[in-house]
Amino acid sequence: MARKERERITVEIHNKKYTIVGEEPASHVRLVASLVDQKMDEIHQSNHHLDTTKLAVLTAVNTMNDYLKLKEDYAKLLGSIRNQEDHQRKRK
């Protein structure tokens, strides 16, 4: 199986440029960077005193919290779908 070509994409997050190297399409990397930038701006609006490092850590914590909630919701949804499928199979 052929390995994907790694791309170098330069993005701007919180007024700083970063070069991201990866196999994801450039459009995906730009979207991710844009979402990180938006989240950092959102947190910075209510916490002007934070330095960049603390702002980045808070952004990571908030993002991971959102991710875990979505992962839990996804697991519940899958469980619900499986229960419905099991219930339908028993009715047949």
C-alpha positions, 0 to 999 in steps of 0.5 A, a space after each residue: 500500500 502506498 504511503 501518503 505524501 507528507 505536506 508542509 502547510 504554514 498556518 497562523 494561530 494566535 498571530 504566530 506562524 506554524 508549519 505543520 507537516 502531515 499527511 492530511 489534506 492542506 484544507 483539513 490542516 487549515 480548518 483545524 488551525 482555524 478552529 484552534 485559533 478561534 478557540 484561543 481567541 474565545 478564551 483570550 476574550 475572557 482572560 486577557 491576562 493569560 500568556 500564550 503558554 497558559 492560553 494554549 494549555 487552556 485551549 487544549 484542556 477545553 478542546 479535550 473536554 469537548 472531544 471526550 463529551 463528543 466521544 461519550 455521546 457517540 458511544 451512547 448513540 451507538 449503544 442506542 442503535 445497537 439496542 434498537 437493532 437487537 430489539 427489532 431482531 427479536 421482534 422478527 
